[in-house]
């Protein structure tokens, strides 16, 4: 049964939904959550709760469900994820395989056209993700 997600109004609610999505590894539900969540709110909604597992399910959901339909939205989420607390720590701890997953999403975005970002924007964001 597919997890149903709704827009979260605060960090607590968002955390509960993210935990449920992560527990079930439901990338489609995670993509739904990211699609209805304003990327600019990610730093507030994630608060200090970002972890490697959460970053990865976000990346996988963006890659498999969002980037193909709306590369601009996927880029915005990547951008604002990088502004969250603990981001630098989480990225520093990613394994080689996990970094390759992040790279795949960037590759997908560089092949897509969007007025939300340029290739230069992508390149500078890749550095933030230590790629």
N, C-alpha and C positions, 0 to 999 in steps of 0.2 A: 504494500500500500504506500502510495506516494505521500510524503510528508507535506502538509499544507503550511505555508508560511504567510505571515502577514507583516505589514510594515511595523517596525518597532519605533516607539516614541522615545525610548530612553535606553541607556546602556544596559540596565538590568534585563529588560525584555529582549534586547538584541542578543545579549550573552546567552540567554536561555534558548533562543532559536538557533544560534550558532552551535551551541553544545549539542542540541538535538540533531542538527544536520551533520555535525562531525561524528557523532556516535553511530549514525546509520550510514555514514559516507554517501549520503544522497546528494550527488552533484547537481541533479536537476533541480531539487528543492533549493540548494544553495544558490544556483543561478537565478531562480525566481526571487530569492531574498535580495541578491545583489541588483537585480533589475528594478526592484521597487524601492531600493535604498539610495538616497542621494549620496553619491560618492563623497561629496564635501563633508558629510556627517560622519564618515567612517572613523576619523580620529576620536571624535566624541563618543560614538556608539561602542567602539572597541575598547575605549578607555585604556587600561593597562593590561588587557587580557589577551593580547596577541601572542600566539604560540606558533611553533613550526607547523604543527598539524593543521591549524586553522588557516595559516597563510597558504599552505599547499592545497587544501580543498577549495579555497577561494581561487587560486591560480588555475586549478584543474577545471573548475566550473566556468571560469571566464574563458578558458581555452576551448572547451567542448561545447558550450551552450551560448556564450554571449558574443565572443569576438567575431564569429562568422556573420551574425546578424547586425551587431552594433559595435564595430571596433572602437568607435569614439568613447562609448560607455566603458568598455574594457580598459582602455587607456586611462580614463578618469579614475577608475577604481585602483589601478596600479599606482597612479600618481598619489592619490590620497592615502592608500595603504602605507606608502613610504613615509607619510607624515605622522603615523601613529606611534604612540609610546612603545618602546621595546622593539621597534622595527629593526634597528641596527643590530641588536643582539640576536634576534631571530634569524636574520639573513646571514649573519656571521656563522651561525650554527648549522646552516643547511648543508647536507651532504652533496657530493658531486652529482649523484642521480637527481636529487631534488633541484639543484641548480639547473640541470638540463631541462627539467620540466618548465621552469621559469623561462629559460631561453626559448623553448618551443613557443610559448605564448608571445614573446617578443618577436620571434620570426614570423608568426602568423600576422601580427599587427603591422610588421614592416611590409608585408605583401598586400595589405589592405589599404584602401584610401579612406581618409577621414579628414574633415575640416577641423577636427578636435586636436589634431597633433600633426607635427611634421616629422620627417625621419631624424632631424636633429634633436627634436624633443625626445624621441624614442631612444636615441643614442645616449643622451644625458641621463635619462631615467635608468637605462641599463647599468650605468656606472653606479647609481644609487643602490641597485640590486646586486652589486658586486659581480657583474657578468663581464 
